[in-house]
Amino acid sequence: MIKNLNTIIKEPDKHVLSNELMLSVLKLNEANLPALGSLGTIEKVSDLFALSSCFYLVFYQDELIAFLVLMDEKSGYQSPNYRFFKSTHKQFSYIDRVAVSSQYQRKGIGTYLYNKITTLTKSQKLCCEVNTVPMNKSSLDFHHKIGFKVIEERPFGDKKVAMMMK
């Protein structure tokens, strides 16, 4: 694990994301395609932030190296994957996306972020989806390792995803 990480939790009802920070999030998101869906524009980053319950940002030496977007059941988010969990659970937290800069992957950043949100959401179900077509084996293995279980597999356009819960 990398030492001296700085985690900033931004909440839409309390904070604003600067254009510079939104651009950094956008670049990091797009660098993680196809594991993540494209955001394409700063406006989409801003929309995602506004719909989220928490936006976790991880910095190392003033560089954004990771982020995690968390939604709760009150969000107006329209992702079909999010709506699946909203239709089946009254209270939950949904991990919409996690991105880690390639040079910091497999160094404990994902575990660090998940530990943060597990503490925050300890009384709620924690939900996410992972691509199975195309296969995102490292993400699937990671989620299994930290206690997530596949509850269903669903088609998603030309992809297929495992709906997972902890």
C-alpha positions, 0 to 999 in steps of 0.5 A: 500500500502506498503511504501518505494518500490523501482522501477527499470525500466530496458530497454534492449537497456540501461541495463543488467540484472545480473544472480542473478537478472534473477534467482530472476525473474525466481523464482518469475515467477515460483511461479506464475504458472499457472497464468503465463506461465513458463519461465523454465530457466535463458536463457528464462528470458534473451530472454524475457528481450531482447525482452521487451521495459521495465522490471519493477522490484519492490524491498522492503528491497532489495528483488525482490517482483514484476516485469512487462514485457512490449513489444511495437509494435516493438518487435520480440516477438513470443507469439501468444497473443502478435502477436494477438495485433500486427496484429490488432494495429499499436501502443500499449504496451503489458503487457506480464506478471506481477508477485507479490510475494504471501506475497505481493499480494493484497497490492496495488503492481499491482495497483502501477505497472499499474499506472507506465506503464499507465503514460509511455504509456498514448498515446498508447493502453495498452493490455494484456490477462488474463486466463479464462480457467483455470479462473484467477478471481482475475486478471480479476476483477483487470483488469476490476476495472482499466478500461480494457475491454475484446475485444475477447476471444481466445483459447490458447492451453489447456487454454482460454484467454480474450484479454483485452485493455485499 
